[in-house]
Amino acid sequence: MSVLVIDIGTTGVRAAVMHGDASLGSVHYRRVPPSSPFPGLVEFDAVELADIAIELAVAALRDHGGEVSAVGVSTQRASTVVWDRASGAPIAPGLGWQDLRTVGQCITAKAEHGLALAPNQSATKIVAILDSVDGARDRDLCFGTVDSWLAWRLTGGARHVTDRSNAAVTGLTVPDASAWSPAVLDALGIPSAVLPELVDSSGEIAPATALPGAPMLTALIGDQQASLVGQGCVRPGDAKITFGTGGMLDVCTGPDAPTSARRGEHGTFPIVAWTRGGRATWGIEAIMLSAGTNVDWLVDDLRILASPADSHAVAAACEHTDGVWYVPALLGLGTPHWDYGARGTLLGLTRGTARPHVVRAVLEGIAHRGADLVDAAEADGAVRIERLRVDGGMSRNPTFVQALADATARPVEVAPTPDATTLGAGFLAGLESGEWSTFDDIAACWRPSGTVEPSATTDRTRWAAAVDRATRWIPDLSALDF
């Protein structure tokens, strides 16, 4: 027996059938990017997103030609939908996690209520939606992140739920994410009636009646946590980095809950990795605001590459950058600096600098930022990361992966698929349906496509000097602290 997985990312939707050997088949994908009506605003059509997810899931089941034992769902986190409970229709466009329209509300919430909220969390996004629709607070409404919205649609409105891996990044829970926070709800004026029920990441939820055969929905998980499970990082100290548009390092830390949900001294955050049987496994997360975006910049804006895939061959045309350094801060710097006013910086240019030097410097700069995340996670989590596992589009770039191994001075294991999120949701769904018995079984399924060992030392001191040049470039933005 196999499981069906629906995986909704920031720019696309995937449905696939995952088999007992952890292979994927019957894969269907469609690009569904959000819209940006104005700079800083990111919106999406929630109905279209769910319709496409169900359409692709039906196609995957049709191609599979047999029954599946369960359905697992992985989704982008913190993106926000508010819909009418009776009609099931959203009352406004969904707000993507990247949407920055609530920066002012976050600053006000901190000043007036002492709440540490960020604009990429759901809390102030809900307020923005409720405030934008006349009479919204007098209606019977539901709030959900994308997992909650899709679960509602899959179960025909029978269940309004979310799991703790998604709930914990909304800004609306108590520190251990075991319940919604009455204090936060009261401060923001959010009615508790709109909130979903908290359920396990892996556990029986309800039949997915929107799909042929109504297979049981047994997993809901945030995308980065799904990637953690998908790469077999289920024991304390196991770590992965996903290099997509941005970069996320997640480390499994075990069953002990953190004492605070706030950002650590070195810029990482505690996360609920997953819950099962009512018990949470925890982790910490470090964030790179722009990773693959920098390669897209080389393609779309500088036009010195025809495609992102060309970055490997062009960078490989030189053995080193000849003293050129690049700090990938196009959107500011996340962990450990959290400087929204930092900006991308290219240093060390000479008359002899050529296209390969610049491209290699960009790849190496992203790798150094990956090493920054590792250093921060080890410091905040008091753990030693012995080996790194990587997925995401950039994990298929050999020059970049070697640069990452060199910058971190650690072996790097490359995931067998760039989209380990799909695998993670499948594993969690299959745990409940009996495809796998324990998390040790999941760990045993890890088979990297390759392992890259460090082959050279890198100058991290010089890197720190380059970062210092990039920081505090726009003082007003650098002063923001969420």
MARPA-857572 format. One line per 3 residues: number of its first residue (from 1); their letters; for each residue x negated, y negated, z negated of C-alpha. Coordinates in Angstrom, 3 decimals. Each point is the difference from the previous one (the first is absolute). Example, Ala and Ser with C-alpha at 12.3 -4.5 7.8 and 13.67 -1.06 7.14 Angstrom:
BEGIN
1 = as = -12.300:4.500:-7.800 | -1.370:-3.440:0.660
This chain:
BEGIN
1 = msv = 0.000:0.000:0.000 | -1.115:-3.585:0.657 | 0.891:-3.502:-1.200
4 = lvi = 1.103:-3.087:1.899 | -1.866:-3.228:-0.696 | 1.131:-3.548:0.790
7 = dig = -2.824:-2.532:-0.290 | 0.821:-3.717:0.306 | -3.032:-2.263:0.180
10 = ttg = -0.285:-3.737:0.435 | 0.045:0.129:3.806 | 1.388:3.400:0.933
13 = vra = 2.087:3.056:-0.867 | -1.075:3.627:0.221 | 1.927:3.236:-0.445
16 = avm = -1.679:3.404:0.004 | 0.360:3.533:-1.216 | -2.693:1.152:-2.415
19 = hgd = -0.816:3.680:-0.206 | -1.327:2.148:-2.831 | -3.578:-0.294:1.281
22 = asl = 0.285:-3.815:-0.336 | 0.107:-0.485:3.768 | 2.411:-2.405:1.660
25 = gsv = 2.201:0.774:2.964 | 2.993:-1.454:1.827 | -1.449:-3.481:-0.538
28 = hyr = 2.013:-2.984:1.190 | -1.147:-3.601:-0.403 | 1.344:-3.397:0.925
31 = rvp = -1.581:-3.378:-0.543 | 2.369:-2.279:-1.953 | -1.922:-3.117:-1.028
34 = pss = 1.570:-2.631:-2.245 | 0.711:-3.475:1.303 | -1.579:-3.248:-1.137
37 = pfp = 2.395:-2.881:0.751 | -2.389:-2.485:-1.612 | -3.553:0.246:-1.350
40 = glv = 0.026:1.835:-3.334 | 3.453:1.504:0.533 | 0.354:3.724:0.734
43 = efd = 3.446:1.472:0.612 | 1.448:3.243:1.334 | 3.345:1.403:1.103
46 = ave = 0.780:2.587:-2.681 | 2.796:1.628:2.005 | -2.229:0.419:3.048
49 = lad = -2.782:1.431:-2.174 | 2.260:2.621:-1.576 | 1.713:0.828:3.297
52 = iai = -3.362:0.642:1.677 | -1.240:2.078:-2.953 | 3.077:2.228:0.155
55 = ela = -0.155:0.221:3.807 | -3.631:1.151:-0.113 | 0.732:2.432:-2.826
58 = vaa = 2.809:1.578:2.037 | -2.373:0.279:2.982 | -2.684:1.654:-2.131
61 = lrd = 2.526:2.524:-1.341 | 1.210:0.702:3.527 | -3.547:0.634:1.230
64 = hgg = -0.728:2.170:-3.017 | 2.938:2.187:0.910 | 0.567:1.386:-3.485
67 = evs = 0.933:-0.868:-3.524 | -2.156:-1.967:-2.399 | -0.035:0.526:-3.735
70 = avg = -0.148:-3.633:-1.003 | -0.419:-3.636:1.042 | -2.739:-2.313:-1.259
73 = vst = -0.174:-3.758:0.501 | -3.041:-2.305:-0.107 | 0.502:-3.725:0.453
76 = qra = -1.661:-3.401:-0.047 | 0.279:-1.414:-3.501 | 1.709:-3.099:-1.430
79 = stv = 1.773:-0.971:3.235 | 3.475:-1.019:-1.102 | 3.550:0.698:1.187
82 = vwd = 3.256:-1.185:-1.617 | 3.237:1.539:1.271 | 3.702:0.125:-0.774
85 = ras = 0.863:3.115:-1.989 | 3.385:0.518:1.659 | -0.879:-0.640:3.640
88 = gap = -3.665:1.026:-0.105 | -0.886:-3.077:2.062 | -3.024:-2.136:-0.935
91 = iap = 0.939:-3.549:-0.942 | -3.181:-1.512:1.490 | -3.114:1.067:1.889
94 = glg = -2.367:2.196:-1.974 | -3.072:-1.773:-1.363 | -3.295:1.732:0.729
97 = wqd = -2.601:0.475:-2.701 | -2.262:-2.468:1.849 | 2.610:-2.771:-0.164
100 = lrt = -1.335:-3.036:-1.885 | 3.096:-2.210:-0.244 | 0.200:0.459:-3.791
103 = vgq = -3.463:-1.305:-0.938 | 1.631:-2.969:-1.732 | 2.402:2.216:-1.966
106 = cit = -2.919:2.127:-1.191 | -1.810:-3.080:-1.278 | 3.176:-1.181:-1.741
109 = aka = 0.634:3.419:-1.560 | -3.478:-0.042:-1.508 | 0.246:-3.556:-1.276
112 = ehg = 3.511:0.282:-1.455 | 0.211:3.641:-1.064 | -3.573:1.289:-0.143
115 = lal = 0.757:2.563:2.714 | -2.925:1.184:2.105 | 1.788:0.538:3.323
118 = apn = -1.492:-0.017:3.485 | 1.827:-0.928:3.225 | -0.721:3.475:1.411
121 = qsa = 2.148:1.573:-2.741 | 3.765:0.424:0.289 | 1.081:-2.023:-3.020
124 = tki = 0.054:-3.486:1.490 | 1.049:1.359:3.400 | 3.282:1.185:-1.525
127 = vai = 0.573:-3.464:-1.445 | -0.734:-1.577:3.385 | 2.593:2.205:1.703
130 = lds = 2.650:-0.545:-2.691 | -0.576:-3.755:0.130 | 0.271:-0.081:3.806
133 = vdg = 3.504:1.526:0.180 | 2.982:-1.879:-1.429 | 1.782:1.926:-2.742
136 = ard = -2.501:2.848:0.056 | -0.140:0.329:-3.792 | 3.776:0.471:-0.123
139 = rdl = -0.087:3.000:2.349 | -0.637:3.696:-0.709 | -3.460:0.305:1.522
142 = cfg = -2.887:2.440:0.072 | -3.696:-0.852:0.037 | -2.548:2.426:1.296
145 = tvd = -3.498:0.309:1.307 | -0.189:1.847:3.312 | 0.003:3.440:-1.678
148 = swl = 3.199:-0.871:-1.847 | 1.692:-1.364:3.120 | -0.910:3.070:2.052
151 = awr = 1.115:2.383:-2.771 | 3.355:-1.821:-0.038 | 0.350:0.435:3.747
154 = ltg = -1.179:3.621:0.024 | 2.462:0.993:-2.735 | 2.928:-1.927:1.449
157 = gar = 0.014:-2.417:-2.920 | 0.190:2.780:-2.575 | -3.209:-1.002:-1.798
160 = hvt = -1.463:-3.428:-0.795 | -3.452:0.996:-1.252 | -3.689:-0.820:0.087
163 = drs = -3.041:1.769:-1.379 | -2.398:-1.497:-2.529 | -2.900:-0.305:2.482
166 = naa = 2.132:-2.495:1.907 | 1.729:-1.559:-3.011 | -3.298:-0.744:-1.752
169 = vtg = -1.102:-2.419:2.738 | 3.237:-2.007:0.017 | -0.994:-2.072:-3.065
172 = ltv = 3.305:0.961:-1.633 | -0.950:2.883:-2.295 | -1.350:0.307:-3.527
175 = pda = -3.791:0.621:-0.107 | 0.225:3.815:0.191 | 2.601:-0.221:2.804
178 = saw = 2.377:2.244:-1.944 | 2.859:-2.518:0.223 | 1.012:-3.335:1.440
181 = spa = -1.003:-2.990:-2.122 | 2.970:-1.923:-1.466 | -2.334:-2.927:-0.773
184 = vld = -1.101:-0.395:3.628 | 3.535:0.425:1.319 | 1.305:-2.629:-2.413
187 = alg = -2.787:-2.468:0.819 | 0.618:0.289:3.754 | 3.791:0.216:-0.191
190 = ips = 0.181:3.416:1.696 | 3.113:2.045:-0.921 | -0.964:3.444:-1.292
193 = avl = 2.916:1.514:1.945 | -1.867:-0.465:3.288 | -2.902:2.250:-1.040
196 = pel = -0.446:3.625:1.083 | -0.342:2.983:-2.309 | -3.576:1.100:-0.683
199 = vds = -0.739:3.563:1.109 | -3.062:2.229:0.306 | -2.271:-0.273:3.029
202 = sge = 0.366:3.772:0.369 | 3.364:1.416:-1.015 | 3.438:0.843:1.334
205 = iap = 1.918:-3.178:0.879 | 2.935:0.793:2.315 | 0.792:1.622:3.349
208 = ata = -1.045:-2.149:2.966 | 3.448:0.153:1.604 | -1.066:-2.364:2.805
211 = lpg = -2.178:2.810:1.401 | 1.007:3.287:1.655 | 0.413:2.730:-2.621
214 = apm = -0.125:-2.553:-2.857 | -3.387:1.109:-1.369 | -0.766:-1.050:-3.579
217 = lta = -1.834:-3.300:-0.531 | -2.719:0.920:-2.498 | -2.686:-2.687:0.187
220 = lig = -0.266:-3.790:-0.014 | -3.465:-1.553:-0.213 | -1.746:-3.285:0.789
223 = dqq = -2.331:0.133:2.986 | -3.323:-0.441:-1.800 | 0.892:2.566:-2.643
226 = asl = 1.111:2.338:2.775 | -3.393:-0.432:1.643 | -1.669:0.842:-3.333
229 = vgq = 1.931:3.283:-0.245 | -0.377:0.658:3.717 | -3.786:-0.047:-0.349
232 = gcv = 0.079:2.398:-2.940 | -0.969:-2.670:-2.547 | 2.014:1.521:-2.821
235 = rpg = -2.636:0.298:-2.738 | -1.435:-2.818:-2.152 | -2.842:-1.738:1.826
238 = dak = 1.189:0.980:3.493 | 0.123:-3.062:2.250 | 0.981:-0.999:3.514
241 = itf = -0.033:-3.168:2.072 | 2.502:-0.608:2.770 | -1.421:-2.339:2.644
244 = gtg = 2.885:-1.325:2.032 | 1.020:-3.619:0.510 | -1.227:-0.504:-3.556
247 = gml = -1.847:2.378:-2.279 | 1.189:1.762:-3.149 | -2.167:2.019:-2.363
250 = dvc = 1.921:2.223:-2.406 | -1.481:2.128:-2.762 | 1.835:2.707:-1.913
253 = tgp = -0.560:-0.618:-3.734 | 2.302:2.584:-1.587 | 2.958:0.064:-2.435
256 = dap = -0.995:-2.838:-2.348 | 2.091:-3.122:0.564 | -1.777:-3.369:0.053
259 = tsa = 0.488:-2.440:-2.844 | 0.851:-2.784:2.438 | 1.375:-0.313:3.516
262 = rrg = -2.100:-3.104:0.604 | -3.029:-0.265:2.234 | -3.207:1.317:-1.523
265 = ehg = -3.145:-1.999:-0.666 | -1.515:1.165:3.295 | 3.103:-0.613:2.085
268 = tfp = 1.720:3.391:0.161 | 3.554:0.907:-0.967 | 1.433:3.037:-1.774
271 = iva = 2.437:1.989:2.137 | 2.329:2.932:-0.484 | -1.571:2.555:2.308
274 = wtr = 3.035:2.295:-0.168 | 2.500:1.494:-2.434 | 1.233:3.562:-0.264
277 = ggr = 2.049:1.629:-2.730 | 0.398:-3.405:-1.619 | -3.766:-0.343:-0.535
280 = atw = -2.124:-2.613:1.703 | -3.475:0.336:1.434 | -1.786:-3.337:0.123
283 = gie = -2.588:-1.645:2.163 | -1.660:-3.314:0.709 | 0.065:-1.937:3.239
286 = aim = -2.425:-2.445:1.594 | 1.069:-2.084:2.979 | -1.722:-1.376:3.103
289 = lsa = 2.261:-2.584:1.617 | -1.388:0.464:3.504 | -1.800:3.021:1.471
292 = gtn = 1.071:1.016:3.509 | 1.339:-3.536:0.452 | -3.606:-1.102:0.494
295 = vdw = -0.472:2.399:2.895 | 3.293:-1.195:1.486 | -1.445:-3.520:-0.202
298 = lvd = -2.925:1.113:2.153 | 2.454:1.424:2.550 | 2.912:-2.430:0.054
301 = dlr = -1.598:-3.322:-0.864 | -3.718:0.069:0.786 | 0.643:2.489:2.832
304 = ila = -3.451:1.523:-0.270 | 1.526:3.494:-0.177 | 2.573:1.554:2.301
307 = spa = 1.456:2.154:-2.793 | -0.714:0.814:-3.660 | -1.363:3.388:1.077
310 = dsh = -2.771:-1.768:1.936 | -1.483:-1.383:-3.221 | -1.866:3.244:-0.663
313 = ava = -1.814:0.146:3.341 | -0.807:-3.715:0.028 | -1.311:-0.019:-3.576
316 = aac = -2.024:3.140:0.656 | -1.888:-1.851:2.750 | -2.176:-1.565:-2.729
319 = eht = -1.619:1.702:-2.982 | 0.584:-2.920:-2.378 | 1.606:-3.435:-0.048
322 = dgv = -3.303:-1.890:0.247 | 0.870:-1.984:-3.113 | 3.623:-0.791:0.860
325 = wyv = 2.523:0.375:-2.857 | 3.774:-0.158:0.170 | 2.398:-0.402:-2.929
328 = pal = 3.479:1.327:0.970 | 2.101:-2.624:-1.785 | 2.440:-1.038:2.720
331 = lgl = 2.829:0.060:-2.561 | -2.117:-0.696:-3.062 | -1.707:2.524:-2.258
334 = gtp = 1.776:2.543:-2.168 | -1.741:2.249:-2.525 | -2.145:-0.986:-1.861
337 = hwd = 0.116:-3.720:0.835 | 3.694:-0.732:0.620 | -0.820:-3.206:1.822
340 = yga = 2.757:-0.917:2.444 | -2.049:-2.992:1.133 | -2.985:2.056:1.176
343 = rgt = -0.366:0.203:3.764 | -1.745:2.205:2.535 | -3.669:-0.904:0.275
346 = llg = -2.636:0.870:2.610 | -3.561:-0.718:-1.127 | -3.536:0.385:1.346
349 = ltr = 0.685:-0.762:3.658 | -2.967:-0.784:2.258 | -0.452:-0.578:3.710
352 = gta = -0.772:3.704:0.238 | 3.267:1.130:-1.581 | 1.943:2.126:2.485
355 = rph = 3.434:1.587:0.141 | -1.137:3.332:-1.563 | -1.480:-1.827:-3.002
358 = vvr = 3.272:-1.797:-0.686 | 2.126:3.132:0.405 | -2.311:2.035:-2.245
361 = avl = 0.005:-2.802:-2.580 | 3.800:0.076:-0.089 | 0.072:3.775:-0.544
364 = egi = -2.722:-0.175:-2.641 | 1.769:-2.889:-1.745 | 3.169:2.084:-0.330
367 = ahr = -2.140:2.856:-1.332 | -1.558:-2.293:-2.611 | 3.467:-1.065:-1.081
370 = gad = 0.782:3.698:-0.408 | -3.031:0.285:-2.278 | 1.302:-3.000:-1.977
373 = lvd = 3.247:1.901:-0.602 | -1.902:3.056:-1.205 | -2.087:-2.066:-2.411
376 = aae = 3.088:-1.733:-1.389 | 1.966:3.225:-0.445 | -2.869:1.660:-1.825
379 = adg = -0.380:-2.997:-2.316 | 3.714:-0.427:-0.797 | 0.777:3.707:-0.132
382 = avr = -3.126:1.175:-1.829 | -0.317:2.777:2.583 | -2.741:1.164:2.335
385 = ier = 1.067:0.493:3.598 | -2.315:2.688:1.319 | 1.448:0.289:3.505
388 = lrv = 2.334:-2.109:2.112 | 2.783:1.222:2.225 | 1.237:-2.284:2.777
391 = dgg = 2.946:-0.217:2.355 | 1.590:-2.728:2.124 | -0.860:-1.090:3.520
394 = msr = -3.542:-1.098:-0.850 | -0.833:3.454:-1.363 | -0.351:1.079:3.634
397 = npt = -2.895:-2.442:0.615 | -3.335:1.831:-0.561 | -2.057:-3.207:-0.248
400 = fvq = 2.299:-1.360:-2.678 | 0.150:3.219:-2.019 | -3.811:0.241:-0.010
403 = ala = -0.187:-3.641:-1.139 | 2.442:0.805:-2.810 | -2.072:2.976:-1.141
406 = dat = -3.113:-2.187:0.016 | 1.633:-2.936:-1.831 | 1.518:2.204:-2.709
409 = arp = -2.961:2.426:-0.151 | 2.518:2.849:-0.116 | 1.121:2.793:2.305
412 = vev = 3.132:-0.936:1.950 | 2.495:2.699:0.955 | 2.248:-0.852:2.948
415 = apt = 3.636:1.091:-0.150 | 1.155:2.492:2.650 | 2.710:-2.467:1.039
418 = pda = -0.225:-3.795:-0.186 | 3.468:-0.033:-1.573 | -0.420:1.910:-3.244
421 = ttl = 3.152:-1.700:-1.299 | 2.039:2.507:2.005 | -1.854:2.909:-1.583
424 = gag = 0.466:-1.367:-3.516 | 3.768:-0.353:0.289 | 0.117:3.501:1.465
427 = fla = -2.007:1.462:-2.879 | 2.259:-1.608:-2.607 | 3.149:1.155:1.784
430 = gle = -1.435:3.501:0.348 | -0.889:0.203:-3.694 | 3.664:-0.265:-0.878
433 = sge = 1.173:2.387:2.721 | -2.662:2.610:-0.808 | -2.306:-0.400:2.992
436 = wst = -2.813:-0.728:-2.465 | 0.006:1.021:-3.650 | -2.442:-2.382:-1.666
439 = fdd = -2.117:-3.064:0.645 | -2.990:2.344:0.064 | 1.586:1.573:3.086
442 = iaa = 0.151:-3.450:1.566 | -3.641:-0.706:-0.839 | -0.968:3.303:1.623
445 = cwr = 1.590:-1.120:3.285 | -2.511:-2.843:0.454 | -2.035:0.603:3.131
448 = psg = -1.789:-3.137:1.186 | -0.716:-0.397:3.681 | -3.575:-0.822:-0.964
451 = tve = -2.281:-1.270:-2.759 | -2.395:-2.910:0.497 | -2.997:-0.273:-2.324
454 = psa = -1.806:-3.279:-0.776 | -2.971:-0.409:2.341 | -1.349:-3.451:-0.882
457 = ttd = -0.046:-2.480:-2.856 | 1.792:-3.320:0.341 | -0.712:-3.384:-1.543
460 = rtr = 2.892:-0.521:-2.386 | -1.692:-3.074:-1.486 | -0.007:-1.666:3.398
463 = waa = 3.636:1.024:0.399 | 0.900:-1.701:-3.299 | -1.659:-3.195:1.240
466 = avd = 2.063:0.130:3.198 | 3.222:0.455:-1.993 | -0.906:-3.002:-2.123
469 = rat = -0.164:-2.103:3.177 | 3.492:1.188:1.003 | 1.772:-0.658:-3.288
472 = rwi = 1.805:-3.170:-1.103 | 0.172:-1.350:3.570 | 3.566:-1.330:-0.464
475 = pdl = -0.005:-1.176:-3.630 | 3.781:-0.324:-0.368 | 0.520:3.613:1.052
478 = sal = -2.966:1.193:-2.039 | 1.665:-1.513:-3.063 | 3.023:2.304:0.368
481 = df = 0.001:2.892:-2.447 | 2.762:2.579:-0.010
